[in-house]
Amino acid sequence: KDINYDGWLSIEAFSPKLPAANIWRKMFDSEEQLMRDGLAFIKKSVLA
């Protein structure tokens, strides 16, 4: 809001499911939990 940005927001997450990314550890418990936590963060931090 401070910079009047009115575009898209996205969450970019990497998973060991994509071997080419060379991710060696789990970064989140599940894709669904990542989505829920990310949406809650956006609502709290950006859309507030």
DSSP file (Angstrom, degrees, kcal/mol; ACC not computed):
  #  RESIDUE AA STRUCTURE BP1 BP2  ACC     N-H-->O    O-->H-N    N-H-->O    O-->H-N    TCO  KAPPA ALPHA  PHI   PSI    X-CA   Y-CA   Z-CA
    1    1 A K    >         0   0    0      0, 0.0     3,-1.4     0, 0.0    45,-0.0   0.000 360.0 360.0 360.0 -36.5    0.0    0.0    0.0
    2    2 A D  T 3   +     0   0    0      1,-0.3     0, 0.0     2,-0.1     0, 0.0   0.807 360.0  35.4 -60.3 -29.6    2.8    2.4    0.8
    3    3 A I  T 3  S-     0   0    0      2,-0.1    -1,-0.3     0, 0.0     0, 0.0   0.274 110.8-117.4-108.4  10.6    4.0    2.3   -2.8
    4    4 A N    <   +     0   0    0     -3,-1.4     2,-0.4     1,-0.2    -2,-0.1   0.821  51.1 169.2  58.7  34.7    0.6    2.1   -4.4
    5    5 A Y        +     0   0    0      1,-0.1    -1,-0.2     2,-0.0    -2,-0.1  -0.658  12.8 172.8 -78.0 129.4    1.3   -1.3   -5.9
    6    6 A D        +     0   0    0     -2,-0.4    -1,-0.1     2,-0.0     2,-0.1  -0.059  40.7 105.0-128.2  31.4   -1.9   -2.8   -7.3
    7    7 A G  S    S-     0   0    0      1,-0.2     2,-0.1     0, 0.0    -2,-0.0  -0.208  75.7 -59.5-101.3-166.7   -0.5   -5.9   -9.1
    8    8 A W        -     0   0    0     -2,-0.1     2,-0.4     1,-0.0    -1,-0.2  -0.381  39.6-153.2 -74.6 150.3   -0.4   -9.6   -8.5
    9    9 A L        +     0   0    0     -2,-0.1     2,-0.3     2,-0.0    33,-0.0  -0.947  18.3 178.7-117.5 145.8    1.2  -11.2   -5.5
   10   10 A S        -     0   0    0     -2,-0.4     2,-0.5     2,-0.0     0, 0.0  -0.972  26.9-133.6-144.2 160.7    2.5  -14.7   -5.6
   11   11 A I        -     0   0    0     -2,-0.3     2,-0.7     2,-0.0    -2,-0.0  -0.974  17.9-159.9-113.8 122.6    4.3  -17.3   -3.4
   12   12 A E        +     0   0    0     -2,-0.5     2,-0.4     2,-0.0    -2,-0.0  -0.910  18.7 174.4-106.0 114.0    7.2  -19.0   -5.0
   13   13 A A        -     0   0    0     -2,-0.7     2,-0.4     2,-0.0    -2,-0.0  -0.918  19.4-147.2-122.9 145.9    8.0  -22.3   -3.2
   14   14 A F        -     0   0    0     -2,-0.4    13,-0.3     7,-0.0    -2,-0.0  -0.905  15.9-174.0-116.1 142.3   10.5  -25.0   -4.1
   15   15 A S    >   -     0   0    0     -2,-0.4     3,-1.7    11,-0.1     8,-0.3  -0.927  39.0-118.6-133.5 152.0   10.0  -28.6   -3.3
   16   16 A P  T 3  S+     0   0    0      0, 0.0     6,-0.1     0, 0.0    10,-0.1   0.594 103.1  84.7 -65.1  -8.0   12.2  -31.8   -3.6
   17   17 A K  T 3  S+     0   0    0      1,-0.2    -3,-0.0     2,-0.1     0, 0.0   0.679  82.4  63.3 -67.5 -15.7    9.5  -33.0   -6.1
   18   18 A L  S X  S-     0   0    0     -3,-1.7     3,-2.0     1,-0.2     5,-0.4  -0.846  71.0-169.7-109.6  94.0   11.3  -31.1   -8.8
   19   19 A P  G >  S+     0   0    0      0, 0.0     3,-1.7     0, 0.0    -1,-0.2   0.807  81.3  64.4 -55.7 -33.7   14.8  -32.8   -9.0
   20   20 A A  G 3  S+     0   0    0      1,-0.3    -2,-0.0     2,-0.1     0, 0.0   0.722  93.0  63.1 -64.9 -20.1   16.2  -30.1  -11.3
   21   21 A A  G <  S-     0   0    0     -3,-2.0    -1,-0.3    -6,-0.2    -4,-0.0   0.633  97.3-140.7 -79.2 -13.1   15.8  -27.5   -8.4
   22   22 A N    <   +     0   0    0     -3,-1.7     2,-0.5    -4,-0.4    -2,-0.1   0.884  34.3 170.8  54.6  44.2   18.3  -29.5   -6.3
   23   23 A I        -     0   0    0     -5,-0.4    -1,-0.2    -8,-0.3    -2,-0.1  -0.761  15.0-173.5 -85.1 125.7   16.4  -29.0   -3.1
   24   24 A W        +     0   0    0     -2,-0.5     2,-0.3     1,-0.1    -1,-0.1   0.481  62.0  36.0-103.2  -3.8   17.9  -31.2   -0.4
   25   25 A R  S    S-     0   0    0      0, 0.0     2,-0.3     0, 0.0    -1,-0.1  -0.988  87.7 -95.8-146.4 156.2   15.4  -30.6    2.5
   26   26 A K        -     0   0    0     -2,-0.3     3,-0.1     1,-0.1   -11,-0.1  -0.544  27.8-170.7 -71.0 130.8   11.7  -30.1    2.9
   27   27 A M  S    S+     0   0    0    -13,-0.3     2,-0.3    -2,-0.3    -1,-0.1   0.596  71.4  15.7 -96.9 -14.6   10.8  -26.4    3.2
   28   28 A F  S    S-     0   0    0      1,-0.1    -1,-0.2   -15,-0.0     3,-0.1  -0.981  72.4-119.2-155.9 157.7    7.2  -27.0    4.2
   29   29 A D  S    S-     0   0    0     -2,-0.3     2,-0.3     1,-0.2    -1,-0.1   0.907  90.6 -13.3 -70.2 -43.5    5.0  -29.8    5.6
   30   30 A S     >  -     0   0    0      1,-0.1     4,-2.3    -3,-0.1    -1,-0.2  -0.985  61.5-113.2-154.9 158.7    2.5  -29.9    2.7
   31   31 A E  H  > S+     0   0    0     -2,-0.3     4,-2.2     1,-0.2     5,-0.1   0.884 117.9  52.8 -62.2 -37.8    1.6  -27.8   -0.3
   32   32 A E  H  > S+     0   0    0      2,-0.2     4,-2.4     1,-0.2    -1,-0.2   0.915 109.2  47.7 -65.8 -42.2   -1.8  -27.1    1.3
   33   33 A Q  H  > S+     0   0    0      2,-0.2     4,-2.9     1,-0.2     5,-0.3   0.895 110.2  53.0 -66.3 -38.7   -0.3  -25.9    4.5
   34   34 A L  H  X S+     0   0    0     -4,-2.3     4,-2.7     2,-0.2    -1,-0.2   0.922 110.1  48.5 -59.4 -44.3    2.1  -23.7    2.6
   35   35 A M  H  X S+     0   0    0     -4,-2.2     4,-2.5     2,-0.2     5,-0.2   0.920 113.1  46.9 -62.7 -44.6   -0.9  -22.1    0.7
   36   36 A R  H  X S+     0   0    0     -4,-2.4     4,-2.2     2,-0.2    -2,-0.2   0.936 115.6  44.4 -64.4 -46.4   -2.8  -21.6    3.9
   37   37 A D  H  X S+     0   0    0     -4,-2.9     4,-2.2     2,-0.2    -2,-0.2   0.902 114.5  49.9 -65.0 -41.2    0.2  -20.0    5.8
   38   38 A G  H  X S+     0   0    0     -4,-2.7     4,-2.4    -5,-0.3    -2,-0.2   0.911 111.2  47.8 -64.7 -43.2    1.1  -17.9    2.7
   39   39 A L  H  X S+     0   0    0     -4,-2.5     4,-2.6    -5,-0.2    -1,-0.2   0.904 111.2  51.0 -64.4 -41.2   -2.4  -16.6    2.3
   40   40 A A  H  X S+     0   0    0     -4,-2.2     4,-2.3    -5,-0.2    -2,-0.2   0.907 110.6  49.8 -62.2 -41.0   -2.6  -15.7    6.0
   41   41 A F  H  X S+     0   0    0     -4,-2.2     4,-3.1     2,-0.2     5,-0.5   0.926 111.3  48.2 -63.1 -45.3    0.7  -13.9    5.8
   42   42 A I  H  X>S+     0   0    0     -4,-2.4     5,-2.2     1,-0.2     4,-2.1   0.926 113.1  47.7 -62.2 -44.8   -0.5  -11.9    2.7
   43   43 A K  H  <5S+     0   0    0     -4,-2.6    -1,-0.2     3,-0.2    -2,-0.2   0.904 118.6  40.7 -62.5 -41.0   -3.8  -11.0    4.4
   44   44 A K  H  <5S+     0   0    0     -4,-2.3    -2,-0.2    -5,-0.2    -1,-0.2   0.905 128.0  27.7 -74.6 -42.6   -2.0   -9.9    7.6
   45   45 A S  H  <5S+     0   0    0     -4,-3.1    -3,-0.2    -5,-0.2    -2,-0.2   0.834 132.1  23.3 -93.4 -35.9    1.0   -8.1    6.2
   46   46 A V  T  <5S+     0   0    0     -4,-2.1    -3,-0.2    -5,-0.5    -4,-0.1   0.839 123.9  41.6-104.6 -41.8    0.0   -6.8    2.8
   47   47 A L      <       0   0    0     -5,-2.2    -4,-0.1     1,-0.2    -3,-0.1   0.461 360.0 360.0 -90.7  -0.2   -3.8   -6.4    2.7
   48   48 A A              0   0    0     -6,-0.3    -1,-0.2    -4,-0.1    -2,-0.1   0.489 360.0 360.0 -71.5 360.0   -4.1   -5.0    6.2
